[in-house]
């Protein structure tokens, strides 16, 4: 019994158990990506026009992206309290929305509906913050892999929830709203005492590389499986039993990663605590030493740039190096004596505060490029329901799910290929973003043309490009402006998402959609005088909100977004040109 108790305690405090639990939480946490599937339900139930639906979409984007409160509370609250707050927000917002959609509660004014959507979606920021912060604390030396996998599973969540909805075989589309209200909240409550810091820095093992490889394999299998299932369900009428079997296979893939902590617990040998502490002390010492080596030249060289005489650059190379070395030696000695107090503005590659970054042209170029790229992508995600219905598709869930999968692959692929660019070529990471934004421009153009089956290609390109933004941009900002105040800068970057959605969806796409819908309605009223029965059977004279049909509904807005993606690619090229020297200095040692 003693040995069994030790094994159970080891299992409950295994950092890989926390990691897998956080993956499960993230697989339900990306509820914002389901708005494209539930917006037609809200629109039909409440009789909204496209402008009103766009307003709800902006509220959703604000709730999804404004995580200042969650970020601040994570520093003072335990993980279980964060998950409890997120669950309460999610259940309150979307639970009340479900009651309104099913007419069990009275409809609210539009601004109150926006508040409900904001509150419900903002619960996602508590889930994301808890999962990311906890896993980074448990895996301090694998932060890139940890964040990539967590964000990837968040991108897959809408596809997973849609597949679970399909197995319910219900004609009531409001059930999907109920799943959004209940599913993430129940999962968070069930895992609230598992997802926590467990001293993961003392659990480093040689097998961690293989464990991460296994997780990546599961991620790719999940993405491939979901793509195959969605396409089969779209082109074939599957029986209820087949859909049930496919869903069971999906759940098995989700549960498989639990084998990592189980295997480690059963096969591990008890280590003496001192051995673990010494291992950690050693790595800690190495880290601090390397940090000192990085920091000292950075400060002194930056001071030399400011203190050197203007005529020093005109000297011969050998004399210039000698004079710079002398100046650097004097600065080191003065700083050691305390005779110099270094007060200067940071240079790119050093640690900036948010206020210091906001006065840099590079930061605003990155932010504006992100606004144009991710804002147009988010507009497509929010309006997928109307876009697919306009060109004749009845089942909008397939495109919402596929976009979720492409978004996941964009995050994984964008981070992977941009890492190759900087590590092997010492070239700015933003060149990968240029490619992603050009792909998005092509996707928007295909949406505008609305040729047969281009909805599938368009969602692939836009979803892939949108996901790549959130793998490339945060990494680039941390490289150019440092990691010390990265949290504040990242939260500022996320504001580009709802800002872009407000511009492209709230001001452009929705107004153009309603304009075309009104034109069609006027034409139908004239035609109704001659053949009212035909138009009523086609649905044009049915009661409800204005509805636009045909490629014309999103033709102009898609072309506008395509053009702005090209502009975004141009801004990214400017970032590449301006930061080439910085990346050469940062990564040239990796090439030698």
N, C-alpha and C positions, 0 to 999 in steps of 0.2 A: 504493500500500500504506500510505503514511503517513496519508493521509486516512481510509482504511478503519480503520486502527488507532485513530485519534482518535475515529471514530464508535463503535467497539466499546467504547472506554474510557468515552466519554460515556454510552453505553447502560447499561453495567454499574454506573455510579455515579449514574444518574438516580433521583431520589427516588420518582418514580412507578412505577418498576420494583419498588422495595422495597414500595411501597404495595400494588401488585397481588399480589405474592408473599405479603404478609401477609394479604390477602383470601383467597387460596387456602388458606393455613394455617388461618385461622379457619373456612373452609367445612368443615374436617374436625375442628375442635377441640372442637365442642360435643357431645362423646360422652356427657355426663351426660344429655342429653335423650333418648337412645336406651334408657335403662333400662326405660322402660315397654314396649318391644318385646322386650327380652331377658329381663325378669324371668319371663314365663311359661315360657321355655325352661329357666331355672335351676330354677324351681319344679317343673316336670315331671321334669327329669333327677335332681334330688336329693331329691324327695319332701318339699319344704318346705311348711309351712302359711303362712298369710298373715302371721302374726306374724314368722316368720323372714324372709320376703321383705321385710317392712317394715324389719327390722333392717338388711338389705342396702341398702335404699333410704336409710336414715339415713346409713350409712357412705358411700354414693355422694355424698350431699349434703354431708357433711363434707369429702370429698376435693375436691369441686367448688368449695366456698366458702372453705375455709381456705387462703388463699394467702400467709400471713405469710412462709413460707420462700422462696417464689418472689420475693416483693417485696423481701426483704432481699438475696437473692443477685443480683438484677438490678442492684444498685448496684455490685457488685464483679466480676461475671463478664461476659464478652462474650456477644453474642447467640447465637453458635453453641454455646457451652457450655450455655446455658439450654435451647436446643432439644434438645441431646443428652440432658440430664437428663430432660426431659419425655418424649422418645421412649422412653428406657429404662424409665421408670416405667409409661408406657402399655402397652408391650409386655410387661413383666413381669407386671403385674396382670391384664390381660385375656387375655394369652396363656396364663397358668397356668389362668385360669378356663375357657378354651376346652378345654384338655386335660382338666379335670375333668368338664365337661359332656359331652364326647365319650367319657368313660370311658378315656382314655389315661393318666390320672393318678388316684391314689386321692382320694376325697372327703376334705375337711378339716373340722375342727370349725367350727361357725358363726362363732366369733370370728375364726378365721383366714380364713374366707371374707370376712368384713367387712374385714379388713386388706387382702386382695387387691383388693377393690372400691375401697377408699380409695386405695391406692397407684396403681392404674390410672387412676382418675378425677383424682387430684391432678396427674397429668402435664398435664392441661388447663390448670391454673393457670400452668404454665411457658410453654405456648403463648400464652395470653392476655396474660400480662405482657410477654413479648418483643414480641409484635405491637403492643400498645398503646404501650409505652414507646418502641420504635423509631420508630413512626410519629409520635408526638407530638414527638420530637426532630427528625424530618425536616420536620414540618409545624407549627411552633410557633404560627403565627397561625391555624390551622384546627383547633384541638383538638376543638371540638364536633362538627364534621362527621366528623373522623377517628375519634373514639371511637364515634359513632353507627353508622358503616358497619361498623367492626370487630365491634362487638357484634351488629349485625344479621346478619352472615354467620355468626357463631357460632350464632345462633338458627336459621339455615337448615340447619345441618350435618346434623341428623338426617334431614331430608327428602331431602337430597342422597345420604346414605349409604343410605337405604332404597331410593331409585330405582336406585342402583348394585347393590344386593342383588337387586332385582327382575329385572334383566337377566341375572343368573346362572342363573335358571330351575332352582334347586335346591330339592328338598323338605326338605332338612336345615336346620332353623331355627338350628342351632348355627353355621351359616356366618356368620350375622350377628354373632355374638360374635367370630369370627375376623376379620371385616372391621374391627370396632372395635379389635381388638388390633394389626392390621397397617397399616390404611389411614392413620390419623393419624401413626403413627411414620414410615412411608415418606415421606409428604409433608413432614414436618418435617425429616427427614434430607436430602431433596432440595433444600430451600430454606434450609438452615442457613447457607450462606455468602452468600446474597443478602439476607436480612433483617438489616439492620445500619444504623447511622447513617452517612449519606453526606454530611453537611454540607448538609442540605436547606434550611437558612435562607438559603443563597446561591443557591438555584435558584427563587426566587419569580418567577412569570411572570404577565402579564395573563390568560393563557389558563387559569389554575388554576380560575377559577369555572366555565368551560365543562367542564373535566375532571371536576370534582365533580358537575356536572349530568349528565354522561354516566354516571358511576358510579351515581348515584341512579336513573337510568333503567334501568340493568342490574339493579339491586336489585329494582325494582318488576316488571320483566319476568320475573325469576327467580321471584319470589313468585307472580305470576299464572300463569306456566307450570306451576309445580309444583302449584298448586291444581287447575288444569285436568287435568293428567295424573293426579293421585291420584283425582279424582272419576271420570274416565273409566275408570280401572283398577278402581275399586270397582263401577261399575254395568255394565261391559261386560267380556266375556272377550276380551282382546286376544291376537293371535298373537305369537309370539316375535319375528318380524321387526319388527312395529310397536313393541313394547317397546324393541327395539334402536335403532330410528330415534329414538324419543322420548328415549332416553338420550344419543344422539349430539348431539341438539339442545341438551340440558341442558349437555353439556360445551362446546359451542360458545359458549353464553351465558357460561359461566364463564371461557372463554379470551378473550373479546372485549375485556375491559379492557386487555389487553396492547397494544392498538393505541395507547393514550395514550403510553407511553414510546417506542414505535417511531416514532410520528408526530413527537413532540417532538424525538427524536434526528435524524431525517432532515431536518426542516425548520428546526432551530435554527441560528443563526449563532453562531460562537464569540465569547464575550464576554471582554473583558479582565478579568483577576482583580481589578484595582483598582476597576473599575466595580462589580463585584459586592460587593466589600468596602465601598465607599462607600455603596452602597444599603443594605447591612445596618447600617452604622454609623448612617445616618440614621434608619432605623426603630427601631434600638436606642435612639437618643437620644430619639426621640419617646416611646417606651415608658417610659423612665425618668422623663421629664418629667411625663408623665401620671400615673405612679405617685406621684411626689412630690406632685402636686396632690391626688391622692386621699388620700394618707396623712396629710399635715399637718393638714388640717381635722378629719380623723377623730379624731386623737389629742387635739387641743386641745379640740374640742367635747366629747369624752368627759370630759376633765378638768374642764371648766366645769360639767358636770352634777354632778360630785362636790364641787367646791369652792364653788359658789355658795351664798349664805345661804338659809335656808329661807323667809324672808319676801320674797324677791325676786319670787316668782310672784304676790304680791298687789299689786304695783306696777302702775301704768298701763302699757299696752304700750310707749309711747315711752320711758318711764323704764326699763322692764325691759330693752329692747334696749340702751340706753345703758350700764347697769350690767354687762350680760353682755359687751358689747364691751370695756369697761374691764378686766374680769377676764380676758378672753381675751388682751388685750394684755400684761397683767402676766405671765401664764403663759408667753407666747411669749418675753418678755424674760428671765424667770427660767430657762427651759429653755436659751436661747442662752448665758447666762452659766454654765450648769452648776450653778446654785443650786438647781434643782429636779430631783430624780430621779423620773421618772414611774414609779410602780409601782401598777398598778391592774388590776382585772379587766376583760376585754374585754366589749364590748357586741355584741349581735347585728348581724351584718354585718361584724364585724372578725375577725381571726385568732384562733381558739381552739386550744388543745392538746386532745388527746383527753380528758385528765383534767378540764379545764375544761368541756368540752362535756358530760361525763357527769353533772355536777351541775345541768344545765339541764333544766327541765321540757319545753321544746320538743324537745330531742334525744330524750328518752325517749318523748314522744308520737309522734314520727316513727318511732322504732324499733319501738314496739308496733304501730303501724298497719301498718308493713312486715311484721312478723311475721304478723299476722292475714291480710293480703292475699296476700303472696307465699308464705307457708307453706301456705295452703289451695290456692293454685294449683299449687305444687310437689307436693302430695299427689295432685292429679288427674293430673299428668304421670307420677308414679311408679306410679300404679295404673291407668293407662289400659288396660293389657292385661286385667286382671281385670274392670274396669268394662264394657268392651265385650263381653267373653266372657259376662258375667253376663246381659246383655240380648239375647244371641243372635248377636252378630257373631263370625265365625270369623277374619277377617283383621284383626288388631289394628294392623298397621303403618300403615294408612290414617289412623287417628286420631293416632298418634304423629307422623306426617309433617305432618298438617294443623295440629296444635298447634304444631309447630316454626315453621310459616309464620306462623300468627297471632301467635306470640310475637315474630317478627321485625317484623311490621307494627305491633304494639303498641309496640315500642321506637322505631321510626321515627316513628310517629304521635304517641306520647306526648310525645317530645321536641319535635316540630314544633309541636303545638297548645299545649303548655305555654309554649313560647317566645313564641307569639303573645299569650297571656294576659298575660305579664309585660311584653313590649315595648310592646304597644299599649294595655293597660289598667292597667299597674302594679299588678296584682292577684296575690296569692300563687299560686305554681305548684301548690300542693297542691289547689287546686280541681279541677284536671284529674284528680288521683288520686282524689278523691271520686267522680267520674263513673266512673272505671275500676273502683273497688271495688263500686259499685252494679251495674255490668254483670256483675262476677264473682258477686255474690250471686244475680242472675237465672240465670246459668249453672249454679251449684250447685243451685238450685231445680229447673231443668230436668233435671239428672242424677237428682235424687230422684224426680221424677215419671215419668221414663223413658217418655215418650210416644213414638210412632213418629217416628223421625228426629231426636229431640231431642239425640242424641249429637253430631250435626254442629253444631247451634246451640250446645250447651253447650261443646264444645271451642273453638268460635270465640270466645265471650264470655270464657271463662276464660283462654285463650291470649292474647287481646288485652289483657286486664286485667293479667295477670301480666307480660307484656313491658313494659307502660307503667310499672309500678313501678320497673323498673331504668333507665328513662330520666328519670323525674321525681324520684325520691328523691335520688339522688346529686347532681343539679344543685341541688336545694333546699338540701341540707346544705352544699354549697360556697358558696352565697349567704349562708346564715345564720351559718355558723361559719368561713368563710374557706377559702382554698386552701393555706395554708402547711403545715398538718398534715392535709390532706384524705386522704392515703393511709392513715393510721392510722384515721381515722374511717370511711372506706369499707370497710376490712377488718372493722371492728367491725360495720358495717351488714350485711355479708354473713353474719354469724353468725345473723342473724334467719332466714335460709333454712333451715338444718338444724334450728334450734330449732323453727320452725313445723312442719317435716316430722315431727320427733319427736313433737310434741303431736298433730297431726292424723292422721298416718299410723300412727306407732308405737303410740300410746295409744288413739286413737279408731277410725279406719277399720278397722284390722286386727283388733282385738278384736271389733268388731261383725260383721265379715265372717265370722270363724271361728265366732262364736256362731250366726249364721244357718246356716252350713254344717253345724255339728253338729246343729242342729235338723232340717235336711233329711235328714241321714244317718240319724238315729234314725227319722224317718218312713219312709224308704226301707227300713230293716231290717224294719220291721213289714210293709210292703207286699210285701217280698220273699218272705214266707212264702206268699203267694197267687200271685204272678206274678213269680218270679225272672228268667225269661228276658227278659221285657219290660224290666225295670229294667237288666239287664246290657247289653242292646242299646242302651239309652239312655245307658249310661256311668256310671250311679250306683253300680254294684257293681264297677266296674273297680278294679284295684289302683292305688294312688297317693294323693296328698294329698287332703284334703277339698276339695270344690268346691261353691261356692254358685251357684245360678242364679236369675235373676229380679231384678226391680227392688228387692226387699227387701234385697239384699246391701249396697247402699250408700245406702239410703233415709234412715236416721237420720243417718248420718255426713254426707251431702250437705246435709241440712237444718241440721245444726250448723254446718258451714262457711259456709253461706249466711248464717246469723244472725251469725257472727263477722265476715263481710265487711261487714255493715251496721254492726257495732260499729266496725270499722276505718274506715269512711267517717265515722262520728261523730268519731273521734279526729282524722282528717284535717281535718274542719271546725273542730275546736278549734285546730289549727295555723293554719288560714286566719285565724281570728278574732284569734289572738295575734300574727300576723306581718304583718297588713295595713299597719300603720304602717311597718314596716321596708321592705317592698317599695315603698311609696309614696316613701320617701326614696331608695331605691336606683335606681328607674327613673322617677321623675317627670320627669327631664330629657328622657327619650325622648318624652314626650307633648307637650312644648312646642316 
